Amino acid sequence: MNTPNHITLIGAGLAGALLATLLARQGWQVDVYEKRGDPRLKGYAGGRSINLALAERGRHALRLAGADEAVMAQAVMMRGRMVHFLDGRTDLQRYGRDDSEVIWSVHRGELNVILLQIAEDAGAKLHFHRGLSAVDFDARIARFNDDRDDSTHEIVFDSLVGADGAGSALRAAMNQATDLGERTEFLGHSYKELEIPPAPDGGFSIEANALHIWPRGRYMCIALPNDERTFTVTLFLPNEGEPSFDSIRTGAQARTLFERDFADALPLIPQLERDFEHNPTGLLATLYLDRWHLDDRAVLLGDAAHAMVPFHGQGMNCAFEDCVALAERLLAGNDRAQAFADFQQQRLRSARAIQAMALENYLEMRDRVDNDDYLLQRALERELAERHPDRFMPRYAMVTFHRMPYEVAFERGQRQRELLVELTRGHDSLDSLDWSAVDAAVRERLTPLPADA
Ligand SMILES: Cc1cc2nc3c(=O)[nH]c(=O)nc-3n(C[C@H](O)[C@H](O)[C@H](O)COP(=O)(O)OP(=O)(O)OC[C@H]3O[C@@H](n4cnc5c(N)ncnc54)[C@H](O)[C@@H]3O)c2cc1C
């Protein structure tokens, strides 16, 4: 029997803090245990990417938690991709139809601080310096380590929710009690963060309202704006080959790569050598589990359940959607094991779909955004979205500006892509298309969009 309306969360990162708020605002007693210190006291300790793209799914969850206004006050709008070609030309490819369809760059540390404050204000109890180290599921005892003095602390729990990220300690403990069917697929590419400081006049040194991309085939750089007028640049490279993190190990080698492949970015990154040598290289992987819960005793969400590669900018957005879905199940007052099972049933297939789309997007970002076939397909995509707004919506829009289940966006996106490839085959401009045949194909092959769109 679970104590009604009490729950123990592991991890006070993005998902943990948001879920705590959603439940505490409805009168639940929520205890949250976090490995690190309180970032509101000592500043955010970093570790993962510095800034993140926030989209409609995430904003919807923030609105439900009463956090959207505070978060948006420090967010920077990104209207589209600013593609930087090798010859120095640039091209802004809008994400949506207008400024109602944009994404937002938010600072991970500031976001976490806002969410923690809102969670605490809502009544959640936050326990810092409590890293989960072991769980006795039979006795329902969780053991934590305090990194300041290496002391051990135990608590008795009803149910644990694992919001402790990709390296989840709760997941490891659950795996000892039952086989979760875990597998991790490494991408074979990693990333390194670099910084573009403000311009000498204190403003942004390149277009502020865009996500900048330098696509170079097997690798790329991106840059997202921060509200303090800097940009965080992320260099994605294969782990092996030429160039790769294996062949480029020193700051001087990084400079040579930038001189050749990212020449317009180089003068913007004065500390290139230092950043390259000093900042860690982050691994990229997709985590698949067949099961996310252990009866009524534990459930996983966010990166702990389904870490993904970052190329659709949806990991946090998806984690926030998980929080809303789990809170709904718990607040409905269902039997807890059933609530966890229903949550898994609903969200596992959604997570698989966005994981697949995130992997596909890497190829699109690094290799296709500057290619002629792709640009023609995108032009047709925009035209079809205008002509058939009830049936055709670019996949990026379905994922980013709407909240239809990811698996619906994935499946419709596949059918749309097939259409775009077929309809543009043998053409190098839209002028030569037979529009009555095009319209007939759309009506025949695509059902009307679901209501949420
Ligand atoms: C390079 C990069 C770029 C990204 N860009 C985007 C983007 O643009 N948009 C987007 O939506 N997503 C993006 N993501 C994904 C996003 O960062 C994650 O999906 C998101 O952080 C998941 O939130 P979470 O709360 O599940 O995990 P986390 O944010 O990782 O939080 C986990 C928390 O648990 C704590 N913890 C860990 N172990 C323990 C323990 N043993 N005991 C107690 N606490 C513990 C950690 O300290 C942390 O506070 C990106 C990821 C990367 C790597």
The ligand as an SDF file (V2000), in Angstrom:
LIG
                    3D

 53 58  0  0  0  0  0  0  0  0999 V2000
   24.8520   18.6960  -26.0680 C   0  0  0  0  0  0  0  0  0  0  0  0
   23.4040   18.5770  -25.6840 C   0  0  0  0  0  0  0  0  0  0  0  0
   22.4950   19.4840  -26.1880 C   0  0  0  0  0  0  0  0  0  0  0  0
   21.1410   19.3830  -25.8590 C   0  0  0  0  0  0  0  0  0  0  0  0
   20.2580   20.2720  -26.4130 N   0  0  0  0  0  0  0  0  0  0  0  0
   18.9340   20.1650  -26.1280 C   0  0  0  0  0  0  0  0  0  0  0  0
   18.0150   21.1020  -26.6660 C   0  0  0  0  0  0  0  0  0  0  0  0
   18.3810   22.0180  -27.4040 O   0  0  0  0  0  0  0  0  0  0  0  0
   16.6880   20.9430  -26.3610 N   0  0  0  0  0  0  0  0  0  0  0  0
   16.2370   19.9300  -25.5660 C   0  0  0  0  0  0  0  0  0  0  0  0
   15.0110   19.8330  -25.3440 O   0  0  0  0  0  0  0  0  0  0  0  0
   17.1040   19.0460  -25.0300 N   0  0  0  0  0  0  0  0  0  0  0  0
   18.4270   19.1330  -25.2850 C   0  0  0  0  0  0  0  0  0  0  0  0
   19.3250   18.2460  -24.7280 N   0  0  0  0  0  0  0  0  0  0  0  0
   18.7880   17.1470  -23.8880 C   0  0  0  0  0  0  0  0  0  0  0  0
   18.5510   17.5880  -22.4540 C   0  0  0  0  0  0  0  0  0  0  0  0
   19.7550   18.0900  -21.9240 O   0  0  0  0  0  0  0  0  0  0  0  0
   18.0830   16.4180  -21.6170 C   0  0  0  0  0  0  0  0  0  0  0  0
   17.1100   15.6810  -22.2990 O   0  0  0  0  0  0  0  0  0  0  0  0
   17.5110   16.9060  -20.2830 C   0  0  0  0  0  0  0  0  0  0  0  0
   18.5170   17.5180  -19.5270 O   0  0  0  0  0  0  0  0  0  0  0  0
   16.8960   15.7320  -19.5130 C   0  0  0  0  0  0  0  0  0  0  0  0
   16.4670   16.1700  -18.2630 O   0  0  0  0  0  0  0  0  0  0  0  0
   16.5110   15.1790  -17.0220 P   0  0  0  0  0  0  0  0  0  0  0  0
   15.9460   15.9590  -15.8920 O   0  0  0  0  0  0  0  0  0  0  0  0
   15.9190   13.8750  -17.4060 O   0  0  0  0  0  0  0  0  0  0  0  0
   18.0660   14.9050  -16.7560 O   0  0  0  0  0  0  0  0  0  0  0  0
   19.1880   15.9180  -16.2830 P   0  0  0  0  0  0  0  0  0  0  0  0
   18.8860   17.2830  -16.7660 O   0  0  0  0  0  0  0  0  0  0  0  0
   20.4760   15.2930  -16.6740 O   0  0  0  0  0  0  0  0  0  0  0  0
   19.0640   15.9430  -14.6880 O   0  0  0  0  0  0  0  0  0  0  0  0
   19.4300   14.8500  -13.8930 C   0  0  0  0  0  0  0  0  0  0  0  0
   19.6500   15.3390  -12.4670 C   0  0  0  0  0  0  0  0  0  0  0  0
   19.8530   14.2180  -11.6260 O   0  0  0  0  0  0  0  0  0  0  0  0
   20.9740   14.4600  -10.7910 C   0  0  0  0  0  0  0  0  0  0  0  0
   21.5460   13.1570  -10.4430 N   0  0  0  0  0  0  0  0  0  0  0  0
   22.3440   12.3680  -11.1970 C   0  0  0  0  0  0  0  0  0  0  0  0
   22.6690   11.2450  -10.5300 N   0  0  0  0  0  0  0  0  0  0  0  0
   22.0530   11.3310   -9.3240 C   0  0  0  0  0  0  0  0  0  0  0  0
   22.0110   10.4750   -8.1860 C   0  0  0  0  0  0  0  0  0  0  0  0
   22.6820    9.3170   -8.1600 N   0  0  0  0  0  0  0  0  0  0  0  0
   21.2770   10.8580   -7.1150 N   0  0  0  0  0  0  0  0  0  0  0  0
   20.5960   12.0450   -7.1220 C   0  0  0  0  0  0  0  0  0  0  0  0
   20.6240   12.9020   -8.1670 N   0  0  0  0  0  0  0  0  0  0  0  0
   21.3340   12.5440   -9.2640 C   0  0  0  0  0  0  0  0  0  0  0  0
   21.8810   15.3210  -11.6370 C   0  0  0  0  0  0  0  0  0  0  0  0
   22.8310   16.0280  -10.8410 O   0  0  0  0  0  0  0  0  0  0  0  0
   20.8710   16.2350  -12.3210 C   0  0  0  0  0  0  0  0  0  0  0  0
   20.5600   17.3520  -11.5310 O   0  0  0  0  0  0  0  0  0  0  0  0
   20.6870   18.3410  -25.0110 C   0  0  0  0  0  0  0  0  0  0  0  0
   21.6030   17.4400  -24.4810 C   0  0  0  0  0  0  0  0  0  0  0  0
   22.9560   17.5570  -24.8060 C   0  0  0  0  0  0  0  0  0  0  0  0
   23.9190   16.5690  -24.2320 C   0  0  0  0  0  0  0  0  0  0  0  0
  1  2  1  0
  2  3  1  0
  2 52  2  0
  3  4  2  0
  4  5  1  0
  4 50  1  0
  5  6  2  0
  6  7  1  0
  6 13  1  0
  7  8  2  0
  7  9  1  0
  9 10  1  0
 10 11  2  0
 10 12  1  0
 12 13  2  0
 13 14  1  0
 14 15  1  0
 14 50  1  0
 15 16  1  0
 16 17  1  0
 16 18  1  0
 18 19  1  0
 18 20  1  0
 20 21  1  0
 20 22  1  0
 22 23  1  0
 23 24  1  0
 24 25  2  0
 24 26  1  0
 24 27  1  0
 27 28  1  0
 28 29  2  0
 28 30  1  0
 28 31  1  0
 31 32  1  0
 32 33  1  0
 33 34  1  0
 33 48  1  0
 34 35  1  0
 35 36  1  0
 35 46  1  0
 36 37  1  0
 36 45  1  0
 37 38  2  0
 38 39  1  0
 39 40  1  0
 39 45  2  0
 40 41  1  0
 40 42  2  0
 42 43  1  0
 43 44  2  0
 44 45  1  0
 46 47  1  0
 46 48  1  0
 48 49  1  0
 50 51  2  0
 51 52  1  0
 52 53  1  0
M  END
$$$$
